[in-house]
Amino acid sequence: MRGGAVLIASERLADFVTAIFVAARTRPEFARETAEHLVLANLKGHDSHGVGMVPNYVDGIASGHLATDAEVEVLKDRGAVLLLDGRRGFGQVVGRQATDLAIERARDTGIVTLALRNAHHLGRIGTYGERCARAGYVSLHFVNVTGHDPVVSPFAGREARLLTNPFCCAVPRDGERPILLDMATSAVALGKVRVAYMKGEPVAGDALLDDEGRPTTEARYLYEEPKGSIRPFGLHKGYGLGLVCELLAGGLAGEHTIQPDNPRSAAIFNHMLMFVLDPDLFGGSTAFAAEVEAMADYLRGTAPAEGHDRVRLPGDPEAESMEERRAQGIPIDDNSWADILAAAGRAGLSGDEISALTAAGRAGGRP
């Protein structure tokens, strides 16, 4: 059933999510970092990777799948090549720690290949790309997803065999926000299907297949029996890139892919293979920056096609969403909000504490 929504101011939403994780016995600094990462995803329009994940995290803590105090461990250090273990820690924490280590090392080596294995859900991968770009580096990120049953079917198949396996590339720009390509290799991110399911809305296009392998717009086929699947984006092209993410992030970096000989514990774990490089290694950062800006101007100067107001660069829609949601608040559908409130209770917050933390944060909408 289609429901309503609440609007929550971003700062207060971050305070509330921080309090939930602290109540679940998370180190306060880790709780805050994770909360701010999730809220930033909402601000940028990626509700699939935002605070709607809080119930999953609270349940992961309770089940022991998410280690609230874990930090990255360096398993191998060969200068420009690093292998890290996230030790099932908050992905937002160990992912940031891994990214900072790669940036620090790139200052000496110019290029770094870093493998991060065994991170709990890393959240929005673009956050790590943006961090590299702000430091002046180009970065590539290949990610696979393990821990629960597959939901993405291979091209020409009807049965799920992969998960949504993100790919990200960030390109720095002088004085401007980076060009950021951050995408699932499925036709739609699983979290976006979850949001549609919670709202009682159809999933647009031909992204989903039902249990018979027929196109459907009904999100229930991912959450109710009989199960269907998500198609790869771009047919065989998205399937191929999703498989590359599985092999590089899972097989190479994590030594753990989604193939059925590996355990599935109903949790969300990520492995990531990332490359960070300094543009000065090649023609120089000044020449590179000039080409980036010339291409940006060339693309944005294109006359818009029918139904569009202008040409955007990768990362522009997120910037527009962030400006709007900072001003108006973050919309959260009623079903997702109810799940978050229930998770807050499971984490250990009292009803009075929940009311106090949420009442002051509402920017409007339904109470």
N, C-alpha and C positions, 0 to 999 in steps of 0.2 A: 504494500500500500504506500502510495506517495505521501510523504510526511512534510513537516515544516522544518525550520532550521533556527538556530540561534546565531547571533553575531557576537564574537568575543574579541576584545582588544588584545593585540598580540602580546603586549608586555605582561598582562595579567594571565593570559593563557600559559605563557612560559612559567610564570610563578606557580600556577596550579599544577602543571605537569612536573615541575621540579619537586613540589611537595609530595606528589604521588610517589615518585621514585625514592625520595628520602624516607618516606614512610615504609617503603619496601626494603629499607636498610641498604640503600645505595650511598656511597660517599657523596657528600653534598656537591663537590665540584664536578663529579661525573654526572650527577643528576641534572645539574644546571646545564652542562654542555650538551647532554642528550636532548633535554627539553628545548634548548634554543635551536638545535639542528632541526628537530621535528617542526617547530613553529616556523622556521625559515622556509621549510618545504611548503607549508601551507601558504605562507605569504607569497611565494613564487608561483602559486597555482597548482602545485603538485600535492593535492590532498591525499593521493594514494600513498605518499611517503611521509605524511605529516602525523598529527596527533592521534589520528585514527588507529595508529599502530600501538598506542599505549596499552590497550588490553592484552595484546599479544606479548608485549614486553613484561607486563606484570605476571602473566601466566608463565612466561619463560623463567622469571626469577623464582616463582613458587615451585616449578618443576625441577629446578637445578640446571636448566639448559643455558641460562644466562648468568654469568659470574659477575656480580655487581662491582667488584673491586679489582678486576683483572686489568693488567696493562700489557703492552706488547713485549714479547721476548724475542731477542735476536738469536736466531738459530745458526745462521751463517752470515759472515761478513767478509766479502772479498773486494772491498773498495767500492767499485761501481755496481756491484751485484749484492743484494741483500735478501735474505729469507727471514721473515718474521712470523711468529705465531701469535694470533690474537687471543688465544686461551679462552675463547667463548665470552670475551668481554663485550661490553656495549660497543657495537660497531662504530658509533659516532665518536667514541673515545679512542679506540685502538686504530680506527681508520685515520683520524687526525694525527695521532702519534706517528703512524707509519708515513703519512704524507710529509710531516715536518722533518722526519729523519731523511726522507728522499730529497727534500729541498736543501737541507743542510749539507748533505753529501754532494749534491749537484754543484754546489758552489766550488767544490774542490775538483770534482771529476768531469764536470760539464754534462755528463749523461749518466743516468742511474736506471737500473732495472731492479724493481723491488717486488717481491712476492709476499703477500700477506695471506696467511691461511687461518682458518678456524675463528673468524670473527662472527659474533652475532650480527644480526641484520645491520648492514652498513648504512641504510637509509638512502638519502639522495646522493648518488655518486657525484653529481655536478658540484657538490660542496667541496670535494677534494680537488676537482679540476680547477675551480675558482681560486682555491688557496694557492695552487701552483702558479696560476696565471698572475695573481697579485704579486708574487715574488719574481715575475718576469720569465717564467718557464713555460714551455709547451709541455703538455702531458697527455698520455693515452692511458685508458683504464679498461681492462677486460675483466668482467666479473661473472662468476657463475653462482648459482643458488642451489644449496643442498639442504637436507634435513627433513623435507616433507615430500609427498608424492608429486610427480610432474603434473603440469597443467597445460603445457604447450605441445601441440602435435607437430611432427615434422611435415614438411611440404609433401603433399600427396597421401598423407596418412590421416586416419581419424582418431587414433589413440594417442594420448599424451605421452611424451617421452622426454621432454625438456622442461625447464622452468624459464623465467622471463629474461634471464641472462643479460644484464645491462652492458652497454658500451658507451664510453664517454671520451671526448677529446676537447681540450681547452687550449685556446690560442690567446696569448696576452696582447693587449693594445695599450699604447701610451696614453694615459689620461682618460681612458674609456673603459667601460666594462668589457670583459673578454668575450670573444666569440666562443660559445659553449654549446657543443652538441652532446646531449645527454639523453639516452633513449634506451628503452627496452627493445630487445630483438623480437619480441612478440608484437602482434598487431596492436595490442593494448596492454598496458601494465596490469598485473593481477590486482594491485591495489585500486586501480580505477574501476575494475569490475566490481570489487568489494564496495566501493563508494556507490556505484549504480545500484547494487543489490540492496544496500542500506536505504537508499532513497526510493526504491521501487521504480527505478527508471530503466528504460532499455539501453543497451550498449550500441552505440551508433555504428553503422557500416556493417561489414561482413567479418568482423573480428572474431566471432565465436562460432563454434560448431556444437551441435547437440550430440546426444549419445549415439545417433545414427550417422554422424558425420555430415549433417546438413547445416547450412548457414542458419544462424539464429541471432536474435538481439536480446535474448532472455538471459540475464546474469545468473539466474538460479542454476543453470547447468554447470556452473563452477562450484556451487555450494550445496546443492541438493542432489540426491540420487534420482534418476540415473545421471551420472556425470558426463559432461562433454569436455571440450577443450578450447584453448585459445589458438588461433592460427598464428604462424610467424608473419611478421610484416614483410611486404614485398615478395610474397610467395617464396620461391627457392632462394632468393637473395637474403632475406631475413633469416631463413632456416640455416643457410650456410654460415652467416655471421654468428648466429646463436650457438652453432656447433663449435665454431672457432673459440668463442668465449668459454664454452664448456671445457674444451681441450686445453687452452692456455691457462685459464684461471683455475679450473678444477683439476685437470690431469697433471699439468706442469707445476703450477704454484701450490696447489693444495693437496695433490696426490689423492683426490677424492672427487669423483664425478657423481652424477645422478644415476649411473647404471645400477641395476638392482642388487649387485653383490655388496654394495656399500649400504650401511645402515641408514634408516630413516626414522627419526625420533619425534616427528611432528613439531619440529622447531624450524627456525630460519637461520641458516648459516651461510656466510659468503666467503669465497676466496677471491682475491684480486691480484692480477698481474698488472703493474703500472710502470710506465716509462716516463721519465722526466728528463727534459733536455734543454740546454741553454742555446738560444738562437745564435749566440756569438760563436758557437762551434763551426758555423757554416759561413754565410755571407756577412754575418754581423747583425746584431739586434737592430741597429738603425735602419739598415737596408730592408730587413724583414718587416719592421714596423711600417715603413713607407708602402711596401707592397700590400700589407694587410689593410691599411687605410684606403689605398687606391681601389682595392677590390670591394671594400665595404661601400665606398661612394658609388662605384660602378653598379653594384647590385641594387642599392637603395634608389638609384636614379632610374630604375626601370618603371615604366608606366604600369600601374596596377591592372590586373586582369579583372574581368567582371566578377562582382561579388566580394572584392577585396579593396581595402582602402589604401594599402601601400605594401611594398616589399619589406619584409623584416629579416634580420639576421638571426641565427641561432642564439638564443638568450634574450632577445627583445621581448617576447611574450611574457617571460618571467619578470622582467623589469617592470612592465606595464601592470601586471598583476600585483606586484609588490607595492607599487605606488598606491593603487586603489585600496588594497586590503589594509595597508598601514593607516589609511585615513578612515575607512569605513568599518574595519573589523574583519575577522576571519569567520566565514560561514561554516557551520558544522551542522549536518543534518541531525534530526531528532534521534534517529536510531543510533547513529554513531555516538552522539552526545550521551545517550543513556548508557551505552556500553562503557564509555570513559568514566562516567560517574560510578558505575558498578565496579569498575576496576579500581577506582580510588578507594572504595570501601574494602575491597579484597586486599589492597595494599596496606590498610591499617588506618586510614583517615576516618574520623567520626563524621556523622551527618552534619554536625554543627561546623566542623572544620571545612567540609566540602562546601557548605552553603556560604561560609565567610570568604572562601577563596574564589568562588565563582560569581557571587552576586556583584561584587565591585568590578568584575571584568567584562560584564555584558555591555556590548556596544549597541544593542538593539535586538529586534527580532523577538521570537517567542521565548517566554521565561521558562 
